[in-house]
Amino acid sequence: MPRPDSPAPGFSEAVRGCFSEGAQRYPSRARLQAAVAQRLANLSARHRLHFPQGPLADLGAGTGLLSRSLAASLDQGPWLRVDACSALLEQGAGDHAPQIQWDLNQGLPPGLEQPAGLASSFALQWLDQPERQLGQWCDQLQAGGWLILGLPTSGSFPLWHQAAERAGVPCTALELPRAAGLIACAQERLELNEAQVLRFSRPNRGGLWFLQQIKAIGAQASRSPQLNPGQLRRLLRAWPGPEQAIVWEVLLLLGQKR
């Protein structure tokens, strides 16, 4: 039986199903995810991270964008790739990195007790209670272990929220955690070397185009009910013009367990 505080199975299954559908397109379409993974790897190399003895894991690894970048930048590994979506893991299996299919809502998988390093990019936001999950990850690191983290936060997609408000329809964007709350959670447990909140802009080619891009990589799962056709038409009519960019707010954290 699931724990009383575990997420509703339906949402976890929806996330896995959406990413399974988009798995073949993910390597070529997930450009921002790839850029953030490389930025995290560059930060890690700049700080010359040294890991104690113990397992290293990429949590919510998907196709291995982050673990592959870290292995190249730090020349340390192997990084175990952990993800609930087997189709994404299979897309990155060509380099024969170790991997395990596992729902991180159930905690860390067996064999990851007292990890020396936990890395995650564009994954924590899909879990139930992300701030709590982050606290658990930090707590389970061994002394001297490192957390390497990147994820979109609540300042993302102001244009989408604005269009939904104008249209008088619910905004079905995934509710993202606040950067300030995540930073405070990590600071209680780690010595932070980096805590950056970045903003990435992409051209706005219309609401339908944007929603199709989200769906193409499997990132369309939402805890909100799907809009009906009439609501969707109102949303697209209210969508701002190309003078307003699509904005992602992304938090990067790099910290060591005290």
VMD Tcl script that draws the C-alpha trace (Angstrom):
set ca {
  {0.00 0.00 0.00}
  {1.22 3.57 -0.65}
  {2.20 5.64 2.35}
  {-0.51 8.05 3.61}
  {1.62 11.03 2.57}
  {2.56 9.65 -0.85}
  {1.28 11.38 -4.03}
  {-1.84 10.21 -5.81}
  {-0.77 7.34 -8.08}
  {-2.64 8.92 -10.96}
  {-0.32 11.89 -11.30}
  {2.89 9.85 -11.14}
  {1.47 7.55 -13.79}
  {0.43 10.52 -15.93}
  {3.94 12.01 -15.78}
  {5.50 8.69 -16.72}
  {3.02 8.19 -19.56}
  {3.58 11.66 -21.01}
  {7.35 11.32 -20.98}
  {7.09 7.85 -22.48}
  {5.15 9.33 -25.41}
  {7.76 12.06 -25.92}
  {10.85 9.93 -25.26}
  {11.98 9.61 -28.88}
  {11.77 13.37 -29.43}
  {13.33 14.32 -26.10}
  {17.03 14.17 -27.10}
  {16.52 16.58 -30.02}
  {13.88 18.87 -28.47}
  {15.01 19.33 -24.85}
  {17.43 22.15 -25.64}
  {16.95 24.16 -22.44}
  {17.29 21.01 -20.34}
  {20.55 20.20 -22.13}
  {21.85 23.75 -21.62}
  {21.06 23.69 -17.89}
  {22.72 20.28 -17.51}
  {25.87 21.61 -19.14}
  {25.80 24.74 -16.97}
  {25.56 22.60 -13.82}
  {28.48 20.48 -15.03}
  {30.54 23.61 -15.73}
  {29.80 24.98 -12.24}
  {30.80 21.66 -10.70}
  {34.07 21.65 -12.61}
  {34.76 25.28 -11.64}
  {34.39 24.39 -7.97}
  {36.56 21.28 -8.45}
  {34.16 19.02 -6.64}
  {35.73 16.11 -4.80}
  {33.40 13.33 -3.73}
  {33.96 11.00 -0.78}
  {33.76 7.26 -1.33}
  {30.20 6.23 -2.07}
  {27.54 6.03 -4.78}
  {26.80 8.86 -7.19}
  {23.32 9.20 -8.67}
  {21.47 11.33 -11.20}
  {17.89 11.56 -9.89}
  {15.19 11.87 -12.54}
  {17.97 11.33 -15.04}
  {15.81 10.88 -18.11}
  {18.14 10.35 -21.07}
  {21.22 11.13 -18.96}
  {21.83 14.75 -19.98}
  {23.19 15.73 -16.56}
  {25.10 12.58 -15.62}
  {26.75 12.49 -19.03}
  {27.84 16.13 -18.70}
  {29.09 15.61 -15.14}
  {31.08 12.51 -16.08}
  {32.79 14.45 -18.88}
  {33.46 17.60 -16.80}
  {34.53 15.95 -13.55}
  {36.01 12.70 -14.87}
  {34.32 10.88 -11.99}
  {31.69 8.20 -12.00}
  {29.86 6.11 -12.79}
  {26.65 8.03 -12.12}
  {23.65 5.79 -11.55}
  {20.70 7.07 -13.60}
  {17.41 6.87 -11.73}
  {14.10 7.59 -13.44}
  {10.50 6.32 -13.34}
  {10.27 6.38 -17.15}
  {11.98 3.40 -18.74}
  {11.48 4.84 -22.23}
  {13.64 7.88 -21.37}
  {16.32 5.70 -19.79}
  {16.39 3.58 -22.93}
  {16.95 6.67 -25.09}
  {20.19 7.36 -23.20}
  {21.34 3.76 -22.80}
  {23.87 3.86 -25.63}
  {26.75 4.79 -23.32}
  {26.00 1.80 -21.05}
  {25.82 3.87 -17.86}
  {24.18 2.06 -14.92}
  {20.47 2.79 -14.57}
  {17.44 1.83 -12.54}
  {13.74 2.46 -13.09}
  {12.40 3.88 -9.83}
  {9.70 6.32 -8.70}
  {11.50 8.90 -6.57}
  {8.26 9.66 -4.74}
  {9.14 6.47 -2.84}
  {12.48 7.92 -1.70}
  {15.91 6.91 -2.93}
  {16.18 3.42 -4.42}
  {17.89 0.55 -2.58}
  {21.68 0.74 -2.76}
  {21.80 4.54 -2.47}
  {22.27 4.73 1.28}
  {24.58 7.61 2.25}
  {25.35 8.73 -1.29}
  {28.50 10.69 -2.01}
  {26.77 12.78 -4.66}
  {23.21 13.44 -5.78}
  {22.54 15.34 -8.98}
  {19.20 16.27 -10.52}
  {18.04 18.57 -13.28}
  {14.46 19.35 -14.39}
  {13.06 16.51 -12.26}
  {12.34 17.63 -8.67}
  {9.33 19.73 -9.78}
  {7.50 16.56 -10.90}
  {7.63 15.01 -7.43}
  {5.13 15.42 -4.63}
  {6.14 18.16 -2.17}
  {9.43 19.12 -3.88}
  {10.76 21.07 -0.89}
  {10.27 18.09 1.38}
  {11.88 15.77 -1.17}
  {14.87 18.11 -1.39}
  {15.25 18.04 2.38}
  {15.30 14.25 2.33}
  {17.92 14.18 -0.41}
  {20.15 16.55 1.56}
  {19.66 14.58 4.79}
  {20.67 11.33 3.13}
  {23.95 12.64 1.73}
  {26.97 11.50 3.68}
  {29.28 14.07 5.28}
  {31.30 15.72 2.54}
  {28.82 14.65 -0.14}
  {27.56 17.05 -2.80}
  {24.16 18.08 -4.12}
  {24.01 19.36 -7.72}
  {20.53 20.62 -8.57}
  {18.68 22.52 -11.28}
  {14.94 22.96 -11.81}
  {12.33 25.45 -13.04}
  {10.67 27.46 -10.29}
  {7.53 29.50 -9.70}
  {8.60 32.58 -11.65}
  {8.36 30.61 -14.90}
  {5.77 31.21 -17.63}
  {4.27 34.55 -16.53}
  {2.88 34.86 -20.06}
  {0.90 31.61 -19.69}
  {-0.53 32.68 -16.34}
  {-1.41 36.11 -17.76}
  {-3.20 34.59 -20.74}
  {-5.25 32.27 -18.52}
  {-6.26 35.17 -16.27}
  {-7.30 37.27 -19.27}
  {-9.29 34.39 -20.70}
  {-10.96 33.58 -17.39}
  {-9.84 29.95 -17.52}
  {-7.71 27.87 -15.13}
  {-3.96 27.91 -15.78}
  {-2.96 24.29 -16.32}
  {0.78 24.93 -16.01}
  {2.41 22.65 -13.45}
  {2.57 24.42 -10.09}
  {6.29 24.97 -9.57}
  {8.08 25.36 -6.22}
  {9.39 28.72 -5.02}
  {13.12 29.24 -5.43}
  {13.37 30.98 -2.04}
  {11.82 28.01 -0.23}
  {14.16 25.53 -1.90}
  {17.22 27.66 -1.14}
  {16.20 27.97 2.53}
  {15.64 24.21 2.75}
  {19.09 23.47 1.32}
  {20.81 26.11 3.48}
  {19.58 24.39 6.64}
  {21.46 21.24 5.66}
  {24.28 22.14 3.28}
  {27.07 24.62 2.79}
  {25.92 26.27 -0.44}
  {28.60 27.13 -2.98}
  {26.09 28.31 -5.57}
  {22.46 29.42 -5.40}
  {21.58 31.09 -8.68}
  {18.14 32.05 -9.96}
  {18.39 32.50 -13.72}
  {15.89 33.61 -16.32}
  {15.90 32.08 -19.79}
  {13.83 33.63 -22.58}
  {12.56 31.92 -25.70}
  {10.67 33.44 -28.66}
  {6.89 33.45 -28.30}
  {5.39 31.99 -31.46}
  {1.88 31.73 -30.11}
  {0.01 29.73 -27.50}
  {-0.66 26.69 -29.66}
  {2.98 26.47 -30.74}
  {4.14 26.73 -27.12}
  {1.78 24.06 -25.83}
  {2.81 21.77 -28.68}
  {6.49 22.24 -27.74}
  {5.74 21.32 -24.14}
  {3.86 18.22 -25.27}
  {6.55 17.20 -27.76}
  {9.02 16.38 -24.97}
  {6.37 14.89 -22.65}
  {6.23 17.77 -20.16}
  {2.49 18.43 -20.39}
  {1.33 16.53 -17.28}
  {-0.62 18.73 -14.87}
  {-2.46 18.29 -11.61}
  {-5.16 20.61 -12.98}
  {-8.07 19.31 -15.11}
  {-7.53 19.58 -18.83}
  {-9.18 22.58 -20.50}
  {-12.22 21.83 -22.60}
  {-12.18 22.95 -26.26}
  {-13.99 26.22 -25.53}
  {-11.62 27.11 -22.70}
  {-8.62 26.30 -24.87}
  {-9.88 28.58 -27.64}
  {-10.32 31.42 -25.15}
  {-6.80 30.85 -23.80}
  {-5.27 30.96 -27.28}
  {-7.18 34.14 -28.18}
  {-5.89 35.79 -24.98}
  {-2.30 34.70 -25.55}
  {0.02 37.76 -25.77}
  {1.78 38.61 -29.01}
  {5.40 37.92 -29.98}
  {6.65 41.05 -28.22}
  {6.43 39.08 -24.96}
  {8.88 36.20 -24.62}
  {8.38 32.79 -23.03}
  {10.33 32.94 -19.75}
  {11.71 30.11 -17.64}
  {12.96 30.85 -14.13}
  {15.56 28.21 -13.22}
  {17.24 27.60 -9.87}
  {20.77 26.19 -9.76}
  {22.10 24.87 -6.46}
  {25.47 23.44 -5.58}
  {26.08 22.49 -1.94}
  {28.11 20.20 0.30}
  {26.87 18.29 3.33}
  {28.39 19.67 6.53}
}
mol new
graphics top color blue
foreach p $ca { graphics top sphere $p radius 0.5 }
foreach p [lrange $ca 0 end-1] q [lrange $ca 1 end] { graphics top cylinder $p $q radius 0.2 }
display resetview
